[in-house]
C-alpha cells in the first residue's frame, strides 16, 4: 500500500532500524512496507501512526487495487 | 513457530543473536544426529538431536526479545497455504490416478505409494480439523 513512511522517517532523521525498534518489528518489515511489498496489520498501522503522531490515513494512501 | 510475537520494543541486533542461538542449537542437534548415525551411536545421536530441538524451542519461547514479527507470520502462512495447495493437487489427482493405472494393469504401484497417499490424507485431515477449530474460535 502506498505510504510516505520513508519521507516521514527522513524528516525525523530515523533509520529503518530505529523505527523498527520503536514499533516492535524487524527492519526488514519496515523496508517491505516502505517498498509497498507488505501491508501492515491494523495493530502495526496504529503503532506507526502513533509514532509519527498522525492518523493512519495520513500515513497510508490505498489505491483502487488495495480496496 | 512464529507465534511468539509481541509489539514490545526490540533491538534488531539482540533479535539476530537469539535467532542465531536458536538455529545454532538445532543445527548442532542435526549434526549430532548424523554423527551418531555414522558412528553407530544412534540413540545418543537422537538424544542430542532432541536436545538441540528442545534448546531451539526454549530460546524461542523464553528469549527476552520477539524473534519473529507479523511479517514472518504472514510469510509462513502464505508458504503453508502454497504447500497445502501442492499437496492437495498431488493427493486429489495422484490417489485416484494411481489406482486407475494399477487396476488397468499399466503399472504396479509400490507400497510407498500407498504410504505417501495415507500420509497426505492424514495431513489433509489435520488441516481440516485445524480449519474447523479456528472457524469456531473466530
N, CA and C atoms of all chains as a GROMACS GRO file, in nm:
protein
  615
    1UNK      N    1   0.084  -0.119   0.000
    1UNK     CA    2   0.000   0.000   0.000
    1UNK      C    3   0.088   0.125   0.000
    2UNK      N    4   0.046   0.222  -0.083
    2UNK     CA    5   0.127   0.344  -0.094
    2UNK      C    6   0.132   0.415   0.042
    3UNK      N    7   0.250   0.466   0.076
    3UNK     CA    8   0.266   0.534   0.205
    3UNK      C    9   0.384   0.630   0.199
    4UNK      N   10   0.391   0.718   0.298
    4UNK     CA   11   0.502   0.814   0.300
    4UNK      C   12   0.589   0.797   0.425
    5UNK      N   13   0.603   0.673   0.466
    5UNK     CA   14   0.681   0.645   0.586
    5UNK      C   15   0.828   0.683   0.568
    6UNK      N   16   0.884   0.654   0.451
    6UNK     CA   17   1.027   0.686   0.431
    6UNK      C   18   1.049   0.837   0.436
    7UNK      N   19   0.954   0.915   0.382
    7UNK     CA   20   0.967   1.062   0.387
    7UNK      C   21   0.959   1.111   0.532
    8UNK      N   22   0.863   1.058   0.604
    8UNK     CA   23   0.849   1.098   0.745
    8UNK      C   24   0.971   1.056   0.827
    9UNK      N   25   1.023   0.940   0.795
    9UNK     CA   26   1.142   0.892   0.865
    9UNK      C   27   1.261   0.982   0.835
   10UNK      N   28   1.270   1.027   0.709
   10UNK     CA   29   1.379   1.118   0.671
   10UNK      C   30   1.369   1.250   0.746
   11UNK      N   31   1.244   1.295   0.764
   11UNK     CA   32   1.223   1.422   0.836
   11UNK      C   33   1.270   1.414   0.981
   12UNK      N   34   1.245   1.297   1.041
   12UNK     CA   35   1.283   1.282   1.183
   12UNK      C   36   1.425   1.230   1.199
   13UNK      N   37   1.490   1.198   1.086
   13UNK     CA   38   1.628   1.150   1.092
   13UNK      C   39   1.643   1.010   1.147
   14UNK      N   40   1.537   0.931   1.139
   14UNK     CA   41   1.543   0.794   1.190
   14UNK      C   42   1.585   0.697   1.081
   15UNK      N   43   1.655   0.595   1.121
   15UNK     CA   44   1.686   0.486   1.028
   15UNK      C   45   1.570   0.385   1.030
   16UNK      N   46   1.571   0.294   0.934
   16UNK     CA   47   1.469   0.188   0.935
   16UNK      C   48   1.479   0.106   1.063
   17UNK      N   49   1.603   0.083   1.106
   17UNK     CA   50   1.623   0.004   1.228
   17UNK      C   51   1.567   0.077   1.350
   18UNK      N   52   1.585   0.210   1.356
   18UNK     CA   53   1.532   0.288   1.468
   18UNK      C   54   1.379   0.275   1.474
   19UNK      N   55   1.317   0.295   1.356
   19UNK     CA   56   1.171   0.288   1.352
   19UNK      C   57   1.122   0.147   1.385
   20UNK      N   58   1.194   0.048   1.331
   20UNK     CA   59   1.155  -0.090   1.358
   20UNK      C   60   1.160  -0.119   1.509
   21UNK      N   61   1.266  -0.072   1.574
   21UNK     CA   62   1.278  -0.095   1.719
   21UNK      C   63   1.168  -0.022   1.795
   22UNK      N   64   1.131   0.096   1.744
   22UNK     CA   65   1.030   0.176   1.814
   22UNK      C   66   0.892   0.112   1.808
   23UNK      N   67   0.861   0.046   1.697
   23UNK     CA   68   0.727  -0.013   1.683
   23UNK      C   69   0.726  -0.164   1.702
   24UNK      N   70   0.844  -0.222   1.730
   24UNK     CA   71   0.849  -0.363   1.768
   24UNK      C   72   0.843  -0.462   1.654
   25UNK      N   73   0.902  -0.427   1.539
   25UNK     CA   74   0.910  -0.523   1.428
   25UNK      C   75   1.054  -0.525   1.378
   26UNK      N   76   1.080  -0.607   1.276
   26UNK     CA   77   1.215  -0.614   1.222
   26UNK      C   78   1.236  -0.501   1.120
   27UNK      N   79   1.364  -0.471   1.096
   27UNK     CA   80   1.396  -0.368   0.996
   27UNK      C   81   1.345  -0.411   0.858
   28UNK      N   82   1.350  -0.540   0.832
   28UNK     CA   83   1.302  -0.591   0.703
   28UNK      C   84   1.154  -0.562   0.682
   29UNK      N   85   1.078  -0.565   0.791
   29UNK     CA   86   0.934  -0.536   0.780
   29UNK      C   87   0.911  -0.390   0.743
   30UNK      N   88   0.985  -0.300   0.808
   30UNK     CA   89   0.973  -0.158   0.773
   30UNK      C   90   1.013  -0.137   0.627
   31UNK      N   91   1.121  -0.201   0.585
   31UNK     CA   92   1.167  -0.190   0.447
   31UNK      C   93   1.059  -0.240   0.350
   32UNK      N   94   0.996  -0.353   0.384
   32UNK     CA   95   0.892  -0.409   0.297
   32UNK      C   96   0.771  -0.318   0.289
   33UNK      N   97   0.735  -0.254   0.400
   33UNK     CA   98   0.621  -0.160   0.400
   33UNK      C   99   0.654  -0.039   0.313
   34UNK      N  100   0.775   0.015   0.330
   34UNK     CA  101   0.814   0.133   0.251
   34UNK      C  102   0.818   0.103   0.102
   35UNK      N  103   0.856  -0.020   0.069
   35UNK     CA  104   0.862  -0.058  -0.074
   35UNK      C  105   0.727  -0.108  -0.125
   36UNK      N  106   0.624  -0.097  -0.040
   36UNK     CA  107   0.486  -0.134  -0.075
   36UNK      C  108   0.473  -0.282  -0.111
   37UNK      N  109   0.557  -0.363  -0.047
   37UNK     CA  110   0.551  -0.507  -0.072
   37UNK      C  111   0.480  -0.579   0.042
   38UNK      N  112   0.454  -0.508   0.150
   38UNK     CA  113   0.385  -0.571   0.263
   38UNK      C  114   0.290  -0.470   0.326
   39UNK      N  115   0.165  -0.511   0.346
   39UNK     CA  116   0.066  -0.426   0.413
   39UNK      C  117   0.066  -0.460   0.562
   40UNK      N  118   0.089  -0.361   0.648
   40UNK     CA  119   0.096  -0.390   0.791
   40UNK      C  120  -0.040  -0.427   0.848
   41UNK      N  121  -0.036  -0.493   0.963
   41UNK     CA  122  -0.161  -0.523   1.033
   41UNK      C  123  -0.218  -0.393   1.087
   42UNK      N  124  -0.343  -0.400   1.130
   42UNK     CA  125  -0.407  -0.282   1.187
   42UNK      C  126  -0.330  -0.236   1.312
   43UNK      N  127  -0.287  -0.333   1.390
   43UNK     CA  128  -0.212  -0.300   1.513
   43UNK      C  129  -0.083  -0.224   1.481
   44UNK      N  130  -0.010  -0.273   1.380
   44UNK     CA  131   0.116  -0.206   1.343
   44UNK      C  132   0.088  -0.071   1.278
   45UNK      N  133  -0.018  -0.063   1.197
   45UNK     CA  134  -0.053   0.065   1.135
   45UNK      C  135  -0.083   0.170   1.242
   46UNK      N  136  -0.157   0.128   1.347
   46UNK     CA  137  -0.184   0.220   1.458
   46UNK      C  138  -0.054   0.258   1.528
   47UNK      N  139   0.036   0.160   1.543
   47UNK     CA  140   0.164   0.187   1.608
   47UNK      C  141   0.246   0.287   1.529
   48UNK      N  142   0.247   0.273   1.397
   48UNK     CA  143   0.322   0.366   1.313
   48UNK      C  144   0.260   0.505   1.318
   49UNK      N  145   0.125   0.510   1.312
   49UNK     CA  146   0.057   0.640   1.319
   49UNK      C  147   0.084   0.707   1.453
   50UNK      N  148   0.083   0.628   1.557
   50UNK     CA  149   0.110   0.681   1.690
   50UNK      C  150   0.254   0.734   1.698
   51UNK      N  151   0.346   0.660   1.638
   51UNK     CA  152   0.486   0.700   1.640
   51UNK      C  153   0.507   0.834   1.568
   52UNK      N  154   0.441   0.849   1.454
   52UNK     CA  155   0.458   0.973   1.377
   52UNK      C  156   0.355   1.080   1.417
   53UNK      N  157   0.276   1.049   1.519
   53UNK     CA  158   0.178   1.143   1.573
   53UNK      C  159   0.084   1.194   1.463
   54UNK      N  160   0.026   1.100   1.392
   54UNK     CA  161  -0.069   1.135   1.286
   54UNK      C  162  -0.176   1.027   1.278
   55UNK      N  163  -0.267   1.039   1.184
   55UNK     CA  164  -0.370   0.937   1.167
   55UNK      C  165  -0.323   0.833   1.064
   56UNK      N  166  -0.383   0.716   1.069
   56UNK     CA  167  -0.343   0.609   0.976
   56UNK      C  168  -0.362   0.655   0.831
   57UNK      N  169  -0.473   0.725   0.806
   57UNK     CA  170  -0.499   0.767   0.668
   57UNK      C  171  -0.403   0.877   0.621
   58UNK      N  172  -0.331   0.940   0.716
   58UNK     CA  173  -0.228   1.036   0.676
   58UNK      C  174  -0.102   0.961   0.629
   59UNK      N  175  -0.083   0.843   0.684
   59UNK     CA  176   0.037   0.764   0.650
   59UNK      C  177   0.016   0.681   0.524
   60UNK      N  178  -0.102   0.621   0.515
   60UNK     CA  179  -0.129   0.526   0.405
   60UNK      C  180  -0.232   0.582   0.309
   61UNK      N  181  -0.208   0.554   0.181
   61UNK     CA  182  -0.298   0.602   0.076
   61UNK      C  183  -0.334   0.483  -0.013
   62UNK      N  184  -0.440   0.410   0.024
   62UNK     CA  185  -0.473   0.289  -0.054
   62UNK      C  186  -0.517   0.322  -0.196
   63UNK      N  187  -0.467   0.244  -0.292
   63UNK     CA  188  -0.510   0.260  -0.430
   63UNK      C  189  -0.635   0.175  -0.451
   64UNK      N  190  -0.691   0.180  -0.571
   64UNK     CA  191  -0.810   0.101  -0.601
   64UNK      C  192  -0.782  -0.049  -0.583
   65UNK      N  193  -0.660  -0.090  -0.618
   65UNK     CA  194  -0.624  -0.232  -0.606
   65UNK      C  195  -0.623  -0.278  -0.461
   66UNK      N  196  -0.592  -0.186  -0.370
   66UNK     CA  197  -0.584  -0.221  -0.228
   66UNK      C  198  -0.722  -0.234  -0.165
   67UNK      N  199  -0.823  -0.173  -0.224
   67UNK     CA  200  -0.957  -0.169  -0.163
   67UNK      C  201  -1.033  -0.297  -0.188
   68UNK      N  202   0.563  -2.176   1.504
   68UNK     CA  203   0.698  -2.134   1.527
   68UNK      C  204   0.707  -1.984   1.552
   69UNK      N  205   0.627  -1.909   1.471
   69UNK     CA  206   0.637  -1.765   1.486
   69UNK      C  207   0.521  -1.709   1.567
   70UNK      N  208   0.467  -1.789   1.657
   70UNK     CA  209   0.358  -1.738   1.737
   70UNK      C  210   0.407  -1.647   1.848
   71UNK      N  211   0.538  -1.654   1.874
   71UNK     CA  212   0.594  -1.574   1.982
   71UNK      C  213   0.621  -1.433   1.932
   72UNK      N  214   0.513  -1.358   1.911
   72UNK     CA  215   0.528  -1.222   1.862
   72UNK      C  216   0.474  -1.126   1.967
   73UNK      N  217   0.542  -1.013   1.978
   73UNK     CA  218   0.493  -0.910   2.067
   73UNK      C  219   0.512  -0.777   1.997
   74UNK      N  220   0.445  -0.678   2.047
   74UNK     CA  221   0.464  -0.546   1.990
   74UNK      C  222   0.562  -0.465   2.076
   75UNK      N  223   0.629  -0.535   2.164
   75UNK     CA  224   0.723  -0.465   2.250
   75UNK      C  225   0.844  -0.417   2.170
   76UNK      N  226   0.907  -0.312   2.220
   76UNK     CA  227   1.025  -0.259   2.154
   76UNK      C  228   1.136  -0.363   2.158
   77UNK      N  229   1.200  -0.387   2.042
   77UNK     CA  230   1.306  -0.486   2.036
   77UNK      C  231   1.426  -0.429   1.964
   78UNK      N  232   1.544  -0.478   2.000
   78UNK     CA  233   1.665  -0.434   1.933
   78UNK      C  234   1.704  -0.539   1.831
   79UNK      N  235   1.717  -0.499   1.702
   79UNK     CA  236   1.746  -0.594   1.597
   79UNK      C  237   1.869  -0.679   1.625
   80UNK      N  238   1.977  -0.619   1.678
   80UNK     CA  239   2.100  -0.695   1.700
   80UNK      C  240   2.076  -0.806   1.801
   81UNK      N  241   1.998  -0.776   1.904
   81UNK     CA  242   1.966  -0.878   2.005
   81UNK      C  243   1.882  -0.988   1.943
   82UNK      N  244   1.785  -0.948   1.860
   82UNK     CA  245   1.700  -1.047   1.795
   82UNK      C  246   1.784  -1.141   1.710
   83UNK      N  247   1.878  -1.084   1.633
   83UNK     CA  248   1.964  -1.167   1.547
   83UNK      C  249   2.045  -1.264   1.631
   84UNK      N  250   2.096  -1.215   1.744
   84UNK     CA  251   2.180  -1.300   1.828
   84UNK      C  252   2.099  -1.420   1.879
   85UNK      N  253   1.979  -1.393   1.927
   85UNK     CA  254   1.896  -1.502   1.980
   85UNK      C  255   1.851  -1.597   1.869
   86UNK      N  256   1.826  -1.542   1.749
   86UNK     CA  257   1.790  -1.630   1.637
   86UNK      C  258   1.906  -1.723   1.604
   87UNK      N  259   2.028  -1.666   1.605
   87UNK     CA  260   2.146  -1.749   1.577
   87UNK      C  261   2.160  -1.860   1.682
   88UNK      N  262   2.135  -1.824   1.807
   88UNK     CA  263   2.145  -1.925   1.914
   88UNK      C  264   2.041  -2.034   1.892
   89UNK      N  265   1.918  -1.993   1.858
   89UNK     CA  266   1.809  -2.090   1.838
   89UNK      C  267   1.840  -2.184   1.723
   90UNK      N  268   1.873  -2.128   1.607
   90UNK     CA  269   1.900  -2.213   1.490
   90UNK      C  270   2.031  -2.289   1.508
   91UNK      N  271   2.127  -2.228   1.578
   91UNK     CA  272   2.253  -2.296   1.607
   91UNK      C  273   2.229  -2.420   1.691
   92UNK      N  274   2.139  -2.410   1.789
   92UNK     CA  275   2.106  -2.523   1.876
   92UNK      C  276   2.050  -2.639   1.792
   93UNK      N  277   1.959  -2.606   1.702
   93UNK     CA  278   1.901  -2.710   1.616
   93UNK      C  279   2.008  -2.767   1.523
   94UNK      N  280   2.093  -2.679   1.470
   94UNK     CA  281   2.198  -2.723   1.379
   94UNK      C  282   2.294  -2.820   1.446
   95UNK      N  283   2.332  -2.789   1.570
   95UNK     CA  284   2.421  -2.879   1.645
   95UNK      C  285   2.351  -3.013   1.668
   96UNK      N  286   2.222  -3.008   1.696
   96UNK     CA  287   2.145  -3.131   1.717
   96UNK      C  288   2.142  -3.217   1.592
   97UNK      N  289   2.120  -3.154   1.476
   97UNK     CA  290   2.117  -3.229   1.349
   97UNK      C  291   2.254  -3.288   1.319
   98UNK      N  292   2.359  -3.208   1.342
   98UNK     CA  293   2.495  -3.259   1.320
   98UNK      C  294   2.523  -3.378   1.411
   99UNK      N  295   2.478  -3.367   1.537
   99UNK     CA  296   2.500  -3.477   1.632
   99UNK      C  297   2.426  -3.603   1.587
  100UNK      N  298   2.306  -3.585   1.530
  100UNK     CA  299   2.230  -3.700   1.482
  100UNK      C  300   2.305  -3.771   1.369
  101UNK      N  301   2.356  -3.693   1.275
  101UNK     CA  302   2.429  -3.752   1.163
  101UNK      C  303   2.557  -3.823   1.209
  102UNK      N  304   2.627  -3.757   1.304
  102UNK     CA  305   2.749  -3.817   1.357
  102UNK      C  306   2.714  -3.946   1.432
  103UNK      N  307   2.603  -3.940   1.507
  103UNK     CA  308   2.558  -4.058   1.581
  103UNK      C  309   2.526  -4.174   1.487
  104UNK      N  310   2.460  -4.144   1.375
  104UNK     CA  311   2.427  -4.248   1.278
  104UNK      C  312   2.555  -4.305   1.215
  105UNK      N  313   2.647  -4.214   1.182
  105UNK     CA  314   2.771  -4.257   1.116
  105UNK      C  315   2.859  -4.340   1.207
  106UNK      N  316   2.852  -4.314   1.338
  106UNK     CA  317   2.940  -4.386   1.432
  106UNK      C  318   2.865  -4.496   1.510
  107UNK      N  319   2.746  -4.533   1.461
  107UNK     CA  320   2.667  -4.640   1.525
  107UNK      C  321   2.626  -4.607   1.668
  108UNK      N  322   2.616  -4.478   1.699
  108UNK     CA  323   2.564  -4.438   1.831
  108UNK      C  324   2.430  -4.367   1.807
  109UNK      N  325   2.340  -4.444   1.753
  109UNK     CA  326   2.213  -4.389   1.707
  109UNK      C  327   2.133  -4.326   1.820
  110UNK      N  328   2.122  -4.397   1.932
  110UNK     CA  329   2.042  -4.348   2.045
  110UNK      C  330   2.099  -4.215   2.098
  111UNK      N  331   2.231  -4.209   2.109
  111UNK     CA  332   2.294  -4.085   2.158
  111UNK      C  333   2.269  -3.971   2.060
  112UNK      N  334   2.279  -4.004   1.930
  112UNK     CA  335   2.255  -3.903   1.826
  112UNK      C  336   2.114  -3.848   1.834
  113UNK      N  337   2.016  -3.938   1.849
  113UNK     CA  338   1.876  -3.895   1.858
  113UNK      C  339   1.854  -3.810   1.983
  114UNK      N  340   1.917  -3.853   2.093
  114UNK     CA  341   1.904  -3.779   2.219
  114UNK      C  342   1.956  -3.636   2.203
  115UNK      N  343   2.073  -3.623   2.140
  115UNK     CA  344   2.131  -3.490   2.120
  115UNK      C  345   2.048  -3.408   2.021
  116UNK      N  346   1.991  -3.478   1.922
  116UNK     CA  347   1.904  -3.411   1.825
  116UNK      C  348   1.780  -3.352   1.895
  117UNK      N  349   1.720  -3.432   1.982
  117UNK     CA  350   1.604  -3.383   2.058
  117UNK      C  351   1.645  -3.266   2.148
  118UNK      N  352   1.765  -3.279   2.209
  118UNK     CA  353   1.813  -3.172   2.297
  118UNK      C  354   1.831  -3.043   2.216
  119UNK      N  355   1.883  -3.056   2.095
  119UNK     CA  356   1.901  -2.939   2.008
  119UNK      C  357   1.768  -2.875   1.974
  120UNK      N  358   1.670  -2.959   1.939
  120UNK     CA  359   1.537  -2.908   1.906
  120UNK      C  360   1.471  -2.842   2.026
  121UNK      N  361   1.488  -2.907   2.142
  121UNK     CA  362   1.432  -2.851   2.266
  121UNK      C  363   1.498  -2.716   2.298
  122UNK      N  364   1.630  -2.711   2.277
  122UNK     CA  365   1.702  -2.585   2.300
  122UNK      C  366   1.649  -2.474   2.212
  123UNK      N  367   1.624  -2.507   2.086
  123UNK     CA  368   1.569  -2.407   1.994
  123UNK      C  369   1.434  -2.357   2.043
  124UNK      N  370   1.350  -2.453   2.084
  124UNK     CA  371   1.217  -2.416   2.133
  124UNK      C  372   1.225  -2.328   2.258
  125UNK      N  373   1.317  -2.363   2.348
  125UNK     CA  374   1.329  -2.286   2.472
  125UNK      C  375   1.378  -2.144   2.444
  126UNK      N  376   1.474  -2.131   2.352
  126UNK     CA  377   1.523  -1.996   2.317
  126UNK      C  378   1.410  -1.914   2.256
  127UNK      N  379   1.334  -1.978   2.165
  127UNK     CA  380   1.223  -1.905   2.102
  127UNK      C  381   1.118  -1.866   2.204
  128UNK      N  382   1.094  -1.954   2.302
  128UNK     CA  383   0.988  -1.929   2.398
  128UNK      C  384   1.028  -1.824   2.502
  129UNK      N  385   1.153  -1.832   2.547
  129UNK     CA  386   1.192  -1.750   2.662
  129UNK      C  387   1.290  -1.638   2.628
  130UNK      N  388   1.318  -1.613   2.500
  130UNK     CA  389   1.410  -1.504   2.468
  130UNK      C  390   1.347  -1.371   2.511
  131UNK      N  391   1.429  -1.278   2.557
  131UNK     CA  392   1.375  -1.151   2.606
  131UNK      C  393   1.321  -1.062   2.494
  132UNK      N  394   1.351  -1.096   2.370
  132UNK     CA  395   1.300  -1.018   2.257
  132UNK      C  396   1.216  -1.108   2.167
  133UNK      N  397   1.124  -1.048   2.092
  133UNK     CA  398   1.044  -1.124   1.997
  133UNK      C  399   1.132  -1.162   1.878
  134UNK      N  400   1.142  -1.291   1.850
  134UNK     CA  401   1.230  -1.336   1.741
  134UNK      C  402   1.162  -1.322   1.605
  135UNK      N  403   1.031  -1.319   1.604
  135UNK     CA  404   0.957  -1.310   1.478
  135UNK      C  405   0.854  -1.199   1.489
  136UNK      N  406   0.827  -1.134   1.379
  136UNK     CA  407   0.722  -1.033   1.382
  136UNK      C  408   0.608  -1.073   1.288
  137UNK      N  409   0.514  -0.981   1.269
  137UNK     CA  410   0.393  -1.017   1.194
  137UNK      C  411   0.422  -1.050   1.048
  138UNK      N  412   0.527  -0.990   0.989
  138UNK     CA  413   0.559  -1.022   0.851
  138UNK      C  414   0.609  -1.167   0.840
  139UNK      N  415   0.689  -1.210   0.936
  139UNK     CA  416   0.734  -1.350   0.938
  139UNK      C  417   0.613  -1.444   0.945
  140UNK      N  418   0.516  -1.408   1.029
  140UNK     CA  419   0.396  -1.490   1.043
  140UNK      C  420   0.318  -1.494   0.911
  141UNK      N  421   0.308  -1.378   0.845
  141UNK     CA  422   0.238  -1.372   0.716
  141UNK      C  423   0.308  -1.459   0.612
  142UNK      N  424   0.441  -1.450   0.609
  142UNK     CA  425   0.519  -1.530   0.514
  142UNK      C  426   0.497  -1.679   0.539
  143UNK      N  427   0.501  -1.718   0.666
  143UNK     CA  428   0.480  -1.860   0.700
  143UNK      C  429   0.340  -1.905   0.660
  144UNK      N  430   0.240  -1.817   0.682
  144UNK     CA  431   0.102  -1.853   0.648
  144UNK      C  432   0.087  -1.874   0.497
  145UNK      N  433   0.147  -1.781   0.419
  145UNK     CA  434   0.137  -1.795   0.273
  145UNK      C  435   0.210  -1.919   0.224
  146UNK      N  436   0.327  -1.945   0.284
  146UNK     CA  437   0.403  -2.064   0.245
  146UNK      C  438   0.325  -2.191   0.279
  147UNK      N  439   0.258  -2.189   0.395
  147UNK     CA  440   0.178  -2.305   0.435
  147UNK      C  441   0.062  -2.326   0.338
  148UNK      N  442  -0.002  -2.217   0.298
  148UNK     CA  443  -0.113  -2.227   0.202
  148UNK      C  444  -0.064  -2.288   0.071
  149UNK      N  445   0.052  -2.240   0.023
  149UNK     CA  446   0.106  -2.294  -0.102
  149UNK      C  447   0.139  -2.442  -0.088
  150UNK      N  448   0.198  -2.478   0.026
  150UNK     CA  449   0.233  -2.618   0.050
  150UNK      C  450   0.108  -2.705   0.049
  151UNK      N  451   0.002  -2.659   0.118
  151UNK     CA  452  -0.122  -2.736   0.122
  151UNK      C  453  -0.183  -2.748  -0.018
  152UNK      N  454  -0.173  -2.641  -0.097
  152UNK     CA  455  -0.227  -2.646  -0.234
  152UNK      C  456  -0.154  -2.752  -0.317
  153UNK      N  457  -0.021  -2.754  -0.306
  153UNK     CA  458   0.058  -2.852  -0.381
  153UNK      C  459   0.020  -2.993  -0.337
  154UNK      N  460   0.012  -3.016  -0.204
  154UNK     CA  461  -0.024  -3.148  -0.152
  154UNK      C  462  -0.165  -3.186  -0.196
  155UNK      N  463  -0.255  -3.088  -0.198
  155UNK     CA  464  -0.394  -3.117  -0.238
  155UNK      C  465  -0.398  -3.167  -0.382
  156UNK      N  466  -0.324  -3.101  -0.471
  156UNK     CA  467  -0.322  -3.144  -0.611
  156UNK      C  468  -0.264  -3.285  -0.622
  157UNK      N  469  -0.152  -3.308  -0.551
  157UNK     CA  470  -0.087  -3.440  -0.556
  157UNK      C  471  -0.183  -3.547  -0.507
  158UNK      N  472  -0.254  -3.517  -0.396
  158UNK     CA  473  -0.344  -3.616  -0.336
  158UNK      C  474  -0.468  -3.638  -0.422
  159UNK      N  475  -0.532  -3.527  -0.461
  159UNK     CA  476  -0.659  -3.538  -0.536
  159UNK      C  477  -0.637  -3.604  -0.672
  160UNK      N  478  -0.527  -3.569  -0.738
  160UNK     CA  479  -0.501  -3.628  -0.870
  160UNK      C  480  -0.426  -3.760  -0.860
  161UNK      N  481  -0.330  -3.766  -0.766
  161UNK     CA  482  -0.242  -3.882  -0.757
  161UNK      C  483  -0.309  -4.008  -0.707
  162UNK      N  484  -0.391  -3.995  -0.602
  162UNK     CA  485  -0.451  -4.115  -0.541
  162UNK      C  486  -0.542  -4.189  -0.639
  163UNK      N  487  -0.645  -4.124  -0.695
  163UNK     CA  488  -0.730  -4.199  -0.789
  163UNK      C  489  -0.658  -4.233  -0.918
  164UNK      N  490  -0.570  -4.144  -0.962
  164UNK     CA  491  -0.495  -4.170  -1.086
  164UNK      C  492  -0.409  -4.294  -1.074
  165UNK      N  493  -0.337  -4.305  -0.961
  165UNK     CA  494  -0.252  -4.422  -0.939
  165UNK      C  495  -0.333  -4.550  -0.933
  166UNK      N  496  -0.447  -4.544  -0.864
  166UNK     CA  497  -0.531  -4.664  -0.851
  166UNK      C  498  -0.586  -4.708  -0.986
  167UNK      N  499  -0.627  -4.611  -1.067
  167UNK     CA  500  -0.680  -4.643  -1.200
  167UNK      C  501  -0.572  -4.708  -1.286
  168UNK      N  502  -0.450  -4.652  -1.280
  168UNK     CA  503  -0.340  -4.709  -1.359
  168UNK      C  504  -0.308  -4.852  -1.314
  169UNK      N  505  -0.315  -4.876  -1.181
  169UNK     CA  506  -0.285  -5.010  -1.132
  169UNK      C  507  -0.396  -5.108  -1.171
  170UNK      N  508  -0.521  -5.064  -1.154
  170UNK     CA  509  -0.635  -5.151  -1.188
  170UNK      C  510  -0.636  -5.187  -1.335
  171UNK      N  511  -0.590  -5.094  -1.419
  171UNK     CA  512  -0.590  -5.121  -1.563
  171UNK      C  513  -0.464  -5.196  -1.606
  172UNK      N  514  -0.377  -5.226  -1.510
  172UNK     CA  515  -0.259  -5.307  -1.542
  172UNK      C  516  -0.145  -5.232  -1.606
  173UNK      N  517  -0.154  -5.099  -1.607
  173UNK     CA  518  -0.048  -5.020  -1.670
  173UNK      C  519   0.078  -5.020  -1.584
  174UNK      N  520   0.057  -5.004  -1.452
  174UNK     CA  521   0.172  -5.003  -1.360
  174UNK      C  522   0.140  -5.090  -1.238
  175UNK      N  523   0.244  -5.130  -1.170
  175UNK     CA  524   0.229  -5.195  -1.039
  175UNK      C  525   0.283  -5.097  -0.935
  176UNK      N  526   0.192  -5.047  -0.853
  176UNK     CA  527   0.233  -4.942  -0.758
  176UNK      C  528   0.309  -5.003  -0.641
  177UNK      N  529   0.421  -4.940  -0.601
  177UNK     CA  530   0.494  -4.989  -0.484
  177UNK      C  531   0.420  -4.952  -0.355
  178UNK      N  532   0.454  -5.019  -0.248
  178UNK     CA  533   0.390  -4.991  -0.119
  178UNK      C  534   0.409  -4.847  -0.074
  179UNK      N  535   0.520  -4.789  -0.117
  179UNK     CA  536   0.548  -4.649  -0.079
  179UNK      C  537   0.439  -4.554  -0.130
  180UNK      N  538   0.379  -4.589  -0.244
  180UNK     CA  539   0.273  -4.503  -0.299
  180UNK      C  540   0.157  -4.494  -0.201
  181UNK      N  541   0.116  -4.611  -0.149
  181UNK     CA  542   0.003  -4.610  -0.055
  181UNK      C  543   0.041  -4.540   0.075
  182UNK      N  544   0.166  -4.558   0.117
  182UNK     CA  545   0.213  -4.488   0.236
  182UNK      C  546   0.208  -4.338   0.218
  183UNK      N  547   0.252  -4.293   0.100
  183UNK     CA  548   0.252  -4.148   0.072
  183UNK      C  549   0.109  -4.095   0.069
  184UNK      N  550   0.018  -4.170   0.006
  184UNK     CA  551  -0.120  -4.124  -0.004
  184UNK      C  552  -0.188  -4.119   0.133
  185UNK      N  553  -0.161  -4.220   0.218
  185UNK     CA  554  -0.218  -4.217   0.352
  185UNK      C  555  -0.160  -4.100   0.433
  186UNK      N  556  -0.033  -4.070   0.410
  186UNK     CA  557   0.029  -3.956   0.479
  186UNK      C  558  -0.038  -3.826   0.435
  187UNK      N  559  -0.059  -3.813   0.304
  187UNK     CA  560  -0.126  -3.692   0.254
  187UNK      C  561  -0.269  -3.683   0.307
  188UNK      N  562  -0.335  -3.798   0.318
  188UNK     CA  563  -0.470  -3.799   0.374
  188UNK      C  564  -0.467  -3.751   0.519
  189UNK      N  565  -0.368  -3.800   0.595
  189UNK     CA  566  -0.356  -3.759   0.736
  189UNK      C  567  -0.329  -3.609   0.747
  190UNK      N  568  -0.241  -3.558   0.662
  190UNK     CA  569  -0.211  -3.413   0.663
  190UNK      C  570  -0.337  -3.334   0.631
  191UNK      N  571  -0.413  -3.381   0.530
  191UNK     CA  572  -0.537  -3.312   0.492
  191UNK      C  573  -0.637  -3.315   0.607
  192UNK      N  574  -0.644  -3.429   0.676
  192UNK     CA  575  -0.739  -3.441   0.788
  192UNK      C  576  -0.702  -3.345   0.901
  193UNK      N  577  -0.573  -3.338   0.933
  193UNK     CA  578  -0.528  -3.246   1.039
  193UNK      C  579  -0.557  -3.101   0.997
  194UNK      N  580  -0.533  -3.070   0.869
  194UNK     CA  581  -0.561  -2.936   0.820
  194UNK      C  582  -0.710  -2.904   0.834
  195UNK      N  583  -0.794  -3.000   0.796
  195UNK     CA  584  -0.939  -2.978   0.806
  195UNK      C  585  -0.984  -2.953   0.948
  196UNK      N  586  -0.930  -3.032   1.041
  196UNK     CA  587  -0.965  -3.013   1.183
  196UNK      C  588  -0.919  -2.875   1.231
  197UNK      N  589  -0.799  -2.835   1.188
  197UNK     CA  590  -0.748  -2.702   1.227
  197UNK      C  591  -0.837  -2.591   1.174
  198UNK      N  592  -0.881  -2.606   1.049
  198UNK     CA  593  -0.968  -2.504   0.990
  198UNK      C  594  -1.098  -2.493   1.071
  199UNK      N  595  -1.157  -2.609   1.104
  199UNK     CA  596  -1.281  -2.609   1.182
  199UNK      C  597  -1.259  -2.545   1.318
  200UNK      N  598  -1.146  -2.578   1.382
  200UNK     CA  599  -1.116  -2.523   1.514
  200UNK      C  600  -1.111  -2.370   1.509
  201UNK      N  601  -1.036  -2.318   1.411
  201UNK     CA  602  -1.021  -2.172   1.406
  201UNK      C  603  -1.148  -2.104   1.355
  202UNK      N  604  -1.227  -2.179   1.276
  202UNK     CA  605  -1.352  -2.122   1.227
  202UNK      C  606  -1.448  -2.099   1.344
  203UNK      N  607  -1.450  -2.194   1.437
  203UNK     CA  608  -1.539  -2.180   1.552
  203UNK      C  609  -1.483  -2.087   1.657
  204UNK      N  610  -1.353  -2.063   1.654
  204UNK     CA  611  -1.294  -1.973   1.752
  204UNK      C  612  -1.301  -1.826   1.711
  205UNK      N  613  -1.310  -1.802   1.578
  205UNK     CA  614  -1.307  -1.662   1.534
  205UNK      C  615  -1.439  -1.623   1.469
   0.00000   0.00000   0.00000
